Amino acid sequence: MNDGERDPEQRRVAVICSLEELADGRVRLRLDDGATGEGGEWVAKSHFTVREFQRAVFLDVDLPANELAEIGIALVARLAALHGHLQG
């Protein structure tokens, strides 16, 4: 099935990433499932995952390669699942 054949509602899903600075010097990376709202804006629908990192390490993009890869793999896998590609 190509994108032209896909249900239009299925193409309106996303993973929304946010970053929260914590009082203890860490940051929290949060990934939520999202969808377009009535006005076309992206709206978080349900929580997907969260990870915490030392603020300086994260903001300097000084994470180990395996941690960066894990974030990327989780993101791509979730998007594929939201688009119906990772069923069963």
DSSP file (Angstrom, degrees, kcal/mol; ACC not computed):
  #  RESIDUE AA STRUCTURE BP1 BP2  ACC     N-H-->O    O-->H-N    N-H-->O    O-->H-N    TCO  KAPPA ALPHA  PHI   PSI    X-CA   Y-CA   Z-CA
    1    1 A M              0   0    0      0, 0.0     2,-0.1     0, 0.0     5,-0.0   0.000 360.0 360.0 360.0 127.1    0.0    0.0    0.0
    2    2 A N    >>  -     0   0    0      1,-0.1     3,-1.6     4,-0.0     4,-0.8  -0.463 360.0 -95.9 -92.7 173.1    1.5    3.4   -0.9
    3    3 A D  T 34 S+     0   0    0      1,-0.3     3,-0.5     2,-0.2     8,-0.1   0.800 122.3  62.2 -60.9 -29.2    0.7    6.6    0.9
    4    4 A G  T 34 S+     0   0    0      1,-0.2    -1,-0.3     3,-0.0     0, 0.0   0.755 107.3  44.3 -67.1 -23.1   -2.0    7.5   -1.6
    5    5 A E  T <4 S+     0   0    0     -3,-1.6    -1,-0.2     2,-0.1    -2,-0.2   0.569  91.3 107.2 -95.0 -11.9   -4.0    4.4   -0.6
    6    6 A R  S  < S-     0   0    0     -4,-0.8     5,-0.1    -3,-0.5    -4,-0.0  -0.375  85.2 -96.4 -72.1 144.7   -3.5    4.9    3.2
    7    7 A D    >>  -     0   0    0      1,-0.2     3,-1.0    -2,-0.1     4,-0.8  -0.412  32.1-133.2 -55.8 126.0   -6.4    6.0    5.3
    8    8 A P  G >4 S+     0   0    0      0, 0.0     3,-0.6     0, 0.0     4,-0.3   0.828 104.7  57.9 -56.9 -33.1   -6.0    9.8    5.7
    9    9 A E  G >4 S+     0   0    0      1,-0.2     3,-1.3     2,-0.2    -2,-0.1   0.848  99.1  59.2 -65.4 -32.8   -6.6    9.5    9.5
   10   10 A Q  G X4 S+     0   0    0     -3,-1.0     3,-0.5     1,-0.3    -1,-0.2   0.776  99.1  57.8 -68.4 -25.4   -3.7    7.1    9.8
   11   11 A R  G << S+     0   0    0     -4,-0.8    -1,-0.3    -3,-0.6    -2,-0.2   0.520  90.7  75.0 -81.0  -4.7   -1.3    9.7    8.4
   12   12 A R  G <  S+     0   0    0     -3,-1.3    24,-1.3    -4,-0.3     2,-0.3  -0.117  74.1 102.8-101.6  36.4   -2.2   12.2   11.2
   13   13 A V  E <   +A   35   0A   0     -3,-0.5     2,-0.3    22,-0.2    22,-0.2  -0.823  42.5 165.6-115.7 158.1   -0.3   10.5   14.0
   14   14 A A  E     -A   34   0A   0     20,-2.1    20,-3.0    -2,-0.3     2,-0.5  -0.953  39.0-113.6-156.1 169.2    3.1   11.5   15.4
   15   15 A V  E     -A   33   0A   0     -2,-0.3     2,-0.5    18,-0.2    18,-0.2  -0.991  33.0-151.7-111.3 122.5    5.5   11.1   18.3
   16   16 A I  E     -A   32   0A   0     16,-3.2    16,-2.4    -2,-0.5     2,-0.4  -0.843   8.3-158.3 -98.3 124.5    5.7   14.4   20.2
   17   17 A C  E     +A   31   0A   0     -2,-0.5     2,-0.3    14,-0.2    14,-0.2  -0.856  14.7 173.2-104.4 135.1    9.0   15.0   22.0
   18   18 A S  E     -A   30   0A   0     12,-2.3    12,-2.7    -2,-0.4     2,-0.4  -0.968  19.6-147.3-137.6 157.0    9.4   17.3   24.9
   19   19 A L  E     -A   29   0A   0     -2,-0.3     2,-0.5    10,-0.2    10,-0.2  -0.989  10.9-168.9-128.5 125.5   12.2   18.2   27.3
   20   20 A E  E     -A   28   0A   0      8,-2.3     8,-2.9    -2,-0.4     2,-0.5  -0.954  17.3-137.8-116.3 128.9   11.7   19.1   30.9
   21   21 A E  E     -A   27   0A   0     -2,-0.5     6,-0.2     6,-0.2     2,-0.2  -0.744  22.7-149.9 -85.4 128.1   14.4   20.6   33.1
   22   22 A L    >   -     0   0    0      4,-3.0     3,-1.3    -2,-0.5    33,-0.1  -0.620  20.9-118.1 -98.1 157.5   14.4   19.1   36.6
   23   23 A A  T 3  S+     0   0    0      1,-0.3    -1,-0.1    -2,-0.2     4,-0.1   0.718 107.8  63.8 -66.2 -22.2   15.5   20.8   39.8
   24   24 A D  T 3  S-     0   0    0      2,-0.1    -1,-0.3     1,-0.0     3,-0.1   0.266 123.2 -93.2 -91.8  13.7   18.3   18.2   40.4
   25   25 A G  S <  S+     0   0    0     -3,-1.3    30,-2.7     1,-0.4    31,-0.4   0.557  92.6 109.3  90.6   7.5   20.3   19.1   37.3
   26   26 A R  E     - B   0  54A   0     28,-0.3    -4,-3.0    29,-0.1    -1,-0.4  -0.664  56.4-140.5-107.9 168.3   18.8   16.4   35.0
   27   27 A V  E     -AB  21  53A   0     26,-2.7    26,-2.4    -6,-0.2     2,-0.6  -0.947   9.7-139.2-125.1 151.5   16.4   16.7   32.1
   28   28 A R  E     -AB  20  52A   0     -8,-2.9    -8,-2.3    -2,-0.3     2,-0.6  -0.953   8.4-156.4-114.4 118.8   13.5   14.4   31.2
   29   29 A L  E     -AB  19  51A   0     22,-3.3    22,-2.4    -2,-0.6     2,-0.4  -0.847  17.2-169.2 -92.0 120.8   13.0   13.5   27.6
   30   30 A R  E     -AB  18  50A   0    -12,-2.7   -12,-2.3    -2,-0.6     2,-0.5  -0.941  11.1-165.7-118.3 133.3    9.4   12.6   27.1
   31   31 A L  E     +AB  17  49A   0     18,-3.0    17,-2.2    -2,-0.4    18,-2.2  -0.979  13.8 178.7-118.3 123.7    7.9   10.9   24.0
   32   32 A D  E     -AB  16  47A   0    -16,-2.4   -16,-3.2    -2,-0.5     2,-0.3  -0.919  33.5-111.9-122.7 148.2    4.1   10.9   23.6
   33   33 A D  E     -AB  15  46A   0     13,-2.9    12,-3.6    -2,-0.3    13,-1.3  -0.604  46.2-173.2 -71.0 138.9    1.8    9.6   20.9
   34   34 A G  E     -AB  14  44A   0    -20,-3.0   -20,-2.1    -2,-0.3     2,-0.3  -0.868  18.8-174.7-133.8 167.5    0.2   12.5   19.2
   35   35 A A  E     -AB  13  43A   0      8,-2.0     8,-2.8    -2,-0.3     2,-0.3  -0.961  39.9 -85.6-152.3 162.9   -2.4   13.3   16.6
   36   36 A T  E     - B   0  42A   0    -24,-1.3     6,-0.2    -2,-0.3     5,-0.1  -0.569  43.6-140.1 -76.4 137.1   -3.7   16.4   14.9
   37   37 A G    >   -     0   0    0      4,-3.9     3,-1.7    -2,-0.3    -1,-0.1  -0.166  36.0 -84.0 -83.7-176.4   -6.3   18.3   16.8
   38   38 A E  T 3  S+     0   0    0      1,-0.3    -2,-0.1     2,-0.1    -1,-0.1   0.823 130.8  47.8 -62.0 -32.3   -9.4   20.0   15.4
   39   39 A G  T 3  S-     0   0    0      2,-0.1    -1,-0.3     1,-0.0     3,-0.1   0.374 122.9-102.9 -89.7   5.2   -7.4   23.1   14.5
   40   40 A G  S <  S+     0   0    0     -3,-1.7    -2,-0.1     1,-0.3     2,-0.1   0.344  80.6 130.9  91.8  -6.9   -4.6   21.1   12.8
   41   41 A E        -     0   0    0     -5,-0.1    -4,-3.9     1,-0.1     2,-0.3  -0.405  65.6-102.7 -76.7 156.7   -2.2   21.5   15.8
   42   42 A W  E     -B   36   0A   0     -6,-0.2     2,-0.4    -3,-0.1    -6,-0.2  -0.652  39.6-170.1 -81.6 135.8   -0.4   18.5   17.2
   43   43 A V  E     -B   35   0A   0     -8,-2.8    -8,-2.0    -2,-0.3     2,-0.3  -0.991  25.2-119.0-129.3 132.5   -1.9   17.2   20.5
   44   44 A A  E     +B   34   0A   0     -2,-0.4   -10,-0.3   -10,-0.2     3,-0.1  -0.541  31.8 176.1 -68.7 131.7   -0.4   14.6   22.9
   45   45 A K  E     -     0   0A   0    -12,-3.6     2,-0.3     1,-0.4   -11,-0.2   0.781  60.3  -3.8-106.7 -41.2   -2.8   11.7   23.1
   46   46 A S  E    S-B   33   0A   0    -13,-1.3   -13,-2.9     0, 0.0    -1,-0.4  -0.994  74.4 -99.1-155.1 151.9   -1.0    9.1   25.3
   47   47 A H  E     +B   32   0A   0     -2,-0.3   -15,-0.2   -15,-0.2     3,-0.1  -0.492  33.6 175.6 -73.1 137.8    2.3    8.7   27.0
   48   48 A F  E     -     0   0A   0    -17,-2.2     2,-0.3     1,-0.4   -16,-0.2   0.803  56.0 -34.4-107.8 -59.1    4.8    6.5   25.2
   49   49 A T  E     -B   31   0A   0    -18,-2.2   -18,-3.0     2,-0.0    -1,-0.4  -0.987  45.2-152.0-161.1 164.5    8.1    6.6   27.1
   50   50 A V  E     -B   30   0A   0     -2,-0.3     2,-0.3   -20,-0.2   -20,-0.2  -0.998   9.2-177.5-143.7 143.7   10.4    8.8   29.2
   51   51 A R  E     -B   29   0A   0    -22,-2.4   -22,-3.3    -2,-0.3     2,-0.4  -0.993  13.9-146.1-139.2 146.6   14.1    8.9   29.9
   52   52 A E  E     +B   28   0A   0     -2,-0.3     2,-0.3   -24,-0.2   -24,-0.2  -0.907  19.2 174.7-116.5 144.2   16.2   11.1   32.2
   53   53 A F  E     -B   27   0A   0    -26,-2.4   -26,-2.7    -2,-0.4     2,-0.2  -0.935  43.0 -86.7-139.6 158.2   19.7   12.4   31.6
   54   54 A Q  E  >  -B   26   0A   0     -2,-0.3     4,-2.6   -28,-0.2   -28,-0.3  -0.540  43.6-127.8 -64.3 133.6   22.2   14.7   33.2
   55   55 A R  H  > S+     0   0    0    -30,-2.7     4,-3.0    -2,-0.2     5,-0.3   0.910 104.4  46.3 -54.0 -51.8   21.4   18.1   31.8
   56   56 A A  H  > S+     0   0    0    -31,-0.4     4,-1.7     1,-0.2    -1,-0.2   0.895 113.3  49.5 -61.7 -41.6   24.9   19.0   30.6
   57   57 A V  H  4>S+     0   0    0      2,-0.2     5,-3.0     1,-0.2    -1,-0.2   0.926 116.1  42.3 -63.7 -45.3   25.4   15.6   28.9
   58   58 A F  H ><5S+     0   0    0     -4,-2.6     3,-1.7     3,-0.2    -2,-0.2   0.951 115.3  47.0 -68.4 -49.3   22.1   15.8   27.1
   59   59 A L  H 3<5S+     0   0    0     -4,-3.0    -1,-0.2     1,-0.3    -2,-0.2   0.755 112.4  50.3 -69.7 -23.4   22.3   19.5   26.1
   60   60 A D  T 3<5S-     0   0    0     -4,-1.7    -1,-0.3    -5,-0.3    -2,-0.2   0.385 110.6-124.9 -88.4   3.6   25.9   19.1   24.8
   61   61 A V  T < 5 +     0   0    0     -3,-1.7    -3,-0.2     1,-0.1    -2,-0.1   0.916  66.5 140.7  50.6  47.6   24.7   16.0   22.8
   62   62 A D      < +     0   0    0     -5,-3.0    -4,-0.2    -6,-0.2    -1,-0.1  -0.073  20.5 133.7-109.1  30.2   27.4   14.1   24.6
   63   63 A L        -     0   0    0     -6,-0.2     5,-0.0    -5,-0.2   -10,-0.0  -0.493  67.3 -93.3 -77.5 150.1   25.4   10.9   25.1
   64   64 A P    >>  -     0   0    0      0, 0.0     4,-2.0     0, 0.0     3,-0.7  -0.304  36.6-113.5 -59.3 149.0   27.0    7.6   24.3
   65   65 A A  H 3> S+     0   0    0      1,-0.3     4,-2.5     2,-0.2     5,-0.2   0.846 115.8  56.5 -55.4 -37.5   26.3    6.4   20.8
   66   66 A N  H 3> S+     0   0    0      2,-0.2     4,-2.1     1,-0.2    -1,-0.3   0.866 106.7  49.0 -66.8 -34.2   24.3    3.4   22.1
   67   67 A E  H <> S+     0   0    0     -3,-0.7     4,-2.0     2,-0.2    -2,-0.2   0.904 111.7  48.7 -70.4 -40.5   21.9    5.8   24.0
   68   68 A L  H  X S+     0   0    0     -4,-2.0     4,-2.3     1,-0.2    -2,-0.2   0.911 112.1  50.0 -62.0 -41.2   21.4    8.0   21.0
   69   69 A A  H  X S+     0   0    0     -4,-2.5     4,-3.0    -5,-0.2     5,-0.2   0.900 107.9  53.0 -63.9 -41.2   20.7    4.9   18.9
   70   70 A E  H  X S+     0   0    0     -4,-2.1     4,-2.4     2,-0.2    -1,-0.2   0.897 109.7  48.4 -62.6 -40.5   18.2    3.6   21.5
   71   71 A I  H  X S+     0   0    0     -4,-2.0     4,-2.2     2,-0.2    -1,-0.2   0.936 114.4  46.2 -63.7 -46.0   16.3    6.9   21.3
   72   72 A G  H  X S+     0   0    0     -4,-2.3     4,-2.6     2,-0.2     5,-0.2   0.904 112.9  48.7 -64.1 -42.8   16.3    6.9   17.5
   73   73 A I  H  X S+     0   0    0     -4,-3.0     4,-2.8     2,-0.2     5,-0.3   0.919 111.6  49.8 -64.3 -43.6   15.2    3.2   17.3
   74   74 A A  H  X S+     0   0    0     -4,-2.4     4,-2.2    -5,-0.2    -1,-0.2   0.908 112.8  48.0 -61.2 -41.8   12.4    3.8   19.8
   75   75 A L  H  X S+     0   0    0     -4,-2.2     4,-2.3     2,-0.2    -2,-0.2   0.946 115.2  42.6 -64.7 -49.9   11.2    6.9   17.8
   76   76 A V  H  X S+     0   0    0     -4,-2.6     4,-2.4     1,-0.2    -2,-0.2   0.906 115.0  50.2 -65.7 -42.0   11.3    5.1   14.4
   77   77 A A  H  X S+     0   0    0     -4,-2.8     4,-2.4    -5,-0.2    -1,-0.2   0.903 111.1  49.2 -63.8 -40.8    9.7    1.9   15.7
   78   78 A R  H  X S+     0   0    0     -4,-2.2     4,-2.8    -5,-0.3    -2,-0.2   0.920 111.0  49.1 -66.0 -43.2    6.9    3.9   17.4
   79   79 A L  H  X S+     0   0    0     -4,-2.3     4,-1.4     2,-0.2    -2,-0.2   0.909 111.5  49.9 -61.5 -41.3    6.2    5.9   14.2
   80   80 A A  H  <>S+     0   0    0     -4,-2.4     5,-2.9     1,-0.2     6,-0.4   0.917 111.9  48.2 -62.8 -42.2    6.1    2.7   12.2
   81   81 A A  H ><5S+     0   0    0     -4,-2.4     3,-1.9     1,-0.2    -2,-0.2   0.909 108.4  53.6 -64.5 -41.8    3.7    1.1   14.7
   82   82 A L  H 3<5S+     0   0    0     -4,-2.8    -1,-0.2     1,-0.3    -2,-0.2   0.799 109.0  50.4 -63.8 -26.5    1.5    4.1   14.7
   83   83 A H  T 3<5S-     0   0    0     -4,-1.4    -1,-0.3    -5,-0.2    -2,-0.2   0.282 122.5-107.7 -94.7   9.9    1.3    3.8   10.9
   84   84 A G  T < 5S+     0   0    0     -3,-1.9     3,-0.4    -5,-0.1    -3,-0.2   0.696  85.1 119.1  79.8  20.6    0.4    0.1   11.2
   85   85 A H      < +     0   0    0     -5,-2.9    -4,-0.2     1,-0.2    -5,-0.1   0.569  68.3  53.0 -96.4  -9.1    3.7   -1.4   10.0
   86   86 A L  S    S+     0   0    0     -6,-0.4     2,-0.4    -5,-0.1    -1,-0.2  -0.312  72.5 147.2-121.3  49.1    4.7   -3.4   13.1
   87   87 A Q              0   0    0     -3,-0.4    -6,-0.0     1,-0.2     0, 0.0  -0.714 360.0 360.0 -91.3 134.7    1.6   -5.5   13.7
   88   88 A G              0   0    0     -2,-0.4    -1,-0.2     0, 0.0    -2,-0.0   0.472 360.0 360.0  52.2 360.0    1.9   -8.9   15.2
